[in-house]
Amino acid sequence: MLTPSFFDTPSFLESSGGDRIAYRHLRGDGPTILWLGGFLSDMNGNKIAAISTVAAARGWDFLCFDYFAHGETGGAFEEARVGRWRDNVLAVADSLTQGPVVAVGSSMGGHMLSLLIRERPGKVQAAGFLAPAADFATKLMLPSLSPEDRQQLEATGVHMMPGYDRPVPLSQAFFDEAAGHEVLNAPIAFDGPVRVLHGMKDALVPWQHGVRLAEAFSTSDAQIRLVKDGDHRLSREQDLALLVQMVGELRAD
């Protein structure tokens, strides 16, 4: 049974970069399962709830956190950058985990996990990806802008992206900085197992993009599971069951 404190009271990591990162850590056995969330997702999502519930029942060690300008970490989104989120990931991995981790990245978290693998060789022993949005800013968001959106970006320097609970300001500076953190422009050295779960009806991140990421890793132990009627969220009960199953396999339980 999960304690209320796991859900209600986050802890905070004072990072060397100056961000006060909110996190929750369910103590257990085995390698830490490090969850890397998606764009504008937070620790209250149902994927975290599904994994943490199983982790509590099976005694797994589970760690999740909110990036800068997300959830309980807070901060002005105008100041957010891909590199700043990467630094959050590195700070959490360096300060809050010991030894190799089993890391799972959802959507944008797949990009962050790829950066973690590249920046901290040997830290990740197994990698799971859920609808991974590698190079999400430069290869997915920017190309999806309409001519009118591009005109707005050129004229004002900021595109107000709809589709969330509020318009999200994405500046030209955000896109320019993101170009320096691409992962699909070169092979990614990694010897551990890679598992990808992707919906074939994903309207935000095409499943072919997940295949491309899997191909980028040097490991031969890469498997992709496509859910024919699955969307980007993969939040149905049967999707969450597949996610939990993937995590268990990566832990070699």
C-alpha positions in Angstrom: 0.0 0.0 0.0 1.4 3.4 -1.0 1.8 5.9 1.7 0.0 9.2 1.4 3.4 11.0 1.5 4.4 9.5 -1.9 1.4 11.1 -3.5 1.0 14.3 -1.5 4.3 15.6 -0.3 7.2 15.8 -2.8 10.9 16.1 -1.7 13.1 18.7 -3.4 16.6 18.5 -4.8 18.6 21.7 -4.9 20.5 21.3 -8.2 23.8 22.8 -8.9 22.1 24.6 -11.8 19.9 26.5 -9.4 16.6 24.6 -10.0 14.7 23.3 -7.0 13.5 20.0 -8.5 10.4 18.3 -7.0 10.7 14.5 -6.8 9.1 11.4 -5.2 11.1 8.3 -4.4 9.5 5.1 -3.4 12.2 3.1 -1.7 12.6 -0.6 -2.7 14.9 -3.2 -3.9 16.9 -3.7 -7.1 17.9 -1.0 -9.6 16.0 2.3 -9.4 13.3 2.7 -12.0 13.8 6.3 -13.1 10.8 7.8 -14.8 11.3 10.6 -17.3 8.0 12.3 -18.2 6.7 14.0 -21.2 6.3 17.6 -22.3 4.1 19.4 -19.7 3.4 16.2 -17.9 3.9 15.9 -14.1 4.0 13.4 -11.3 0.3 13.2 -11.1 -0.2 11.3 -14.3 -1.8 7.9 -14.5 1.4 6.2 -15.9 3.3 7.1 -12.8 0.3 6.0 -10.7 0.3 2.6 -12.5 4.0 2.0 -12.1 4.2 3.2 -8.5 1.3 1.0 -7.5 3.0 -2.1 -8.9 6.4 -1.0 -7.5 4.9 -0.7 -4.0 3.4 -4.2 -4.3 6.5 -5.8 -5.7 9.1 -3.9 -3.7 10.6 -2.0 -6.6 12.7 1.2 -6.1 10.9 3.9 -8.1 11.9 7.6 -8.7 10.1 10.3 -10.6 10.4 14.1 -10.7 9.1 17.3 -12.4 11.3 19.2 -14.9 11.8 22.9 -14.6 8.5 24.7 -15.5 6.6 21.5 -14.9 4.4 20.4 -12.0 5.6 21.0 -8.5 9.1 22.2 -9.6 7.5 25.3 -11.1 9.2 28.1 -13.0 8.4 30.3 -15.9 8.1 28.3 -19.1 9.6 31.2 -21.1 12.9 30.4 -19.3 12.7 26.6 -20.1 15.2 25.1 -22.6 15.9 21.5 -23.7 19.4 21.8 -22.2 17.9 22.9 -18.9 15.6 19.9 -18.8 18.6 17.7 -19.6 20.5 19.2 -16.7 17.5 18.4 -14.4 17.7 14.8 -15.6 21.4 14.6 -15.0 21.1 16.2 -11.5 18.4 13.7 -10.5 20.4 10.7 -11.8 23.7 11.9 -10.3 22.3 12.9 -6.9 19.4 10.6 -6.2 20.4 7.3 -7.6 23.2 4.9 -6.8 24.5 2.5 -9.5 22.9 1.7 -12.8 19.2 2.5 -13.3 16.4 1.2 -15.4 15.1 4.3 -17.1 11.8 4.8 -18.8 11.0 7.8 -21.0 7.6 8.8 -22.1 7.2 11.1 -25.2 9.7 14.0 -24.6 11.1 11.8 -21.8 12.4 9.5 -24.6 14.5 12.4 -25.8 15.7 13.0 -22.3 16.5 9.3 -21.8 18.6 9.4 -25.0 20.5 12.4 -23.7 21.1 10.6 -20.3 22.4 7.5 -22.1 24.7 9.7 -24.2 25.9 12.0 -21.3 26.3 9.3 -18.6 27.7 6.2 -20.2 27.0 3.1 -18.1 24.4 4.8 -15.9 21.4 3.2 -17.7 21.4 -0.6 -17.7 18.1 -0.9 -19.5 16.0 1.6 -21.4 12.2 1.7 -22.0 10.5 4.1 -24.3 6.8 5.0 -24.5 5.9 6.9 -27.8 9.4 8.4 -27.7 9.6 11.9 -29.2 13.4 12.1 -29.9 14.4 15.5 -31.2 10.8 16.6 -30.4 11.4 20.3 -30.8 13.3 20.3 -34.1 11.9 17.3 -35.9 8.3 17.2 -34.6 7.2 20.6 -33.2 8.9 22.9 -35.6 8.0 21.1 -38.8 4.3 20.8 -37.7 3.9 24.6 -37.6 1.5 26.0 -40.1 2.6 28.9 -42.4 0.6 31.2 -40.1 2.4 29.8 -37.0 5.7 30.4 -38.7 4.8 33.9 -39.6 3.9 34.5 -35.9 7.2 33.1 -34.8 9.2 35.2 -37.3 7.3 38.4 -36.5 7.1 38.1 -32.7 9.8 35.6 -31.8 7.3 33.5 -30.0 4.7 30.9 -31.1 1.8 30.3 -28.7 1.3 26.6 -29.0 -2.3 25.4 -28.4 -3.5 22.0 -27.3 -2.7 22.2 -23.5 -4.5 23.7 -20.6 -3.0 27.1 -21.6 -1.2 28.4 -24.6 2.4 27.5 -24.3 5.0 30.0 -25.4 7.7 28.5 -27.7 10.3 31.0 -28.7 12.7 31.0 -31.6 15.4 30.9 -28.9 13.8 27.7 -27.6 14.0 26.0 -31.0 17.6 27.3 -31.7 18.8 26.0 -28.4 17.1 22.6 -28.9 19.1 22.1 -32.2 22.2 21.7 -30.0 20.7 18.7 -28.2 19.6 16.5 -31.1 20.2 12.7 -30.7 19.1 11.3 -34.0 21.9 12.9 -36.0 24.5 10.2 -34.9 24.5 6.7 -33.6 23.9 6.4 -29.8 26.3 4.1 -28.1 24.4 1.7 -25.7 24.9 -2.0 -25.0 21.8 -2.6 -22.8 18.3 -3.7 -23.8 16.0 -1.2 -25.5 12.2 -1.6 -25.5 9.8 0.7 -27.3 6.0 0.7 -26.9 4.3 2.9 -29.5 0.7 3.3 -30.7 0.1 3.1 -34.4 -2.6 5.8 -34.2 -0.3 8.2 -32.5 -1.1 11.6 -34.1 1.7 13.5 -32.4 4.7 11.2 -32.7 4.4 8.7 -35.6 5.4 5.2 -34.7 8.0 5.3 -37.5 9.8 7.9 -35.4 10.0 5.4 -32.5 11.5 2.9 -34.9 14.1 5.4 -36.0 15.2 6.0 -32.4 15.5 2.2 -31.8 17.7 2.0 -34.9 19.9 4.8 -33.6 21.1 2.7 -30.6 24.1 0.5 -31.1 22.7 -2.4 -29.1 21.4 -5.4 -30.9 18.9 -6.1 -28.1 16.2 -3.7 -29.3 12.5 -4.6 -29.5 9.5 -2.6 -30.6 5.9 -3.4 -29.7 3.3 -1.6 -31.8 -0.2 -1.2 -30.5 -2.4 -1.0 -33.6 -5.3 1.0 -32.0 -3.1 2.9 -29.5 -2.8 6.7 -29.5 -0.1 8.9 -28.2 -1.2 8.8 -24.6 -1.3 5.0 -24.3 -3.3 5.5 -21.1 -6.0 2.9 -21.4 -6.0 0.1 -18.9 -4.6 -2.4 -21.4 -1.9 0.1 -22.4 -0.8 0.7 -18.8 -0.6 -3.1 -18.4 1.8 -3.2 -21.3 3.9 -0.4 -19.8 4.1 -2.2 -16.4 5.0 -5.5 -18.2 7.8 -3.7 -20.1 9.2 -2.2 -16.9 9.2 -5.7 -15.3 11.0 -7.2 -18.2 13.6 -4.4 -18.2 14.2 -5.2 -14.5 14.6 -8.8 -15.5 12.0 -9.7 -12.8 
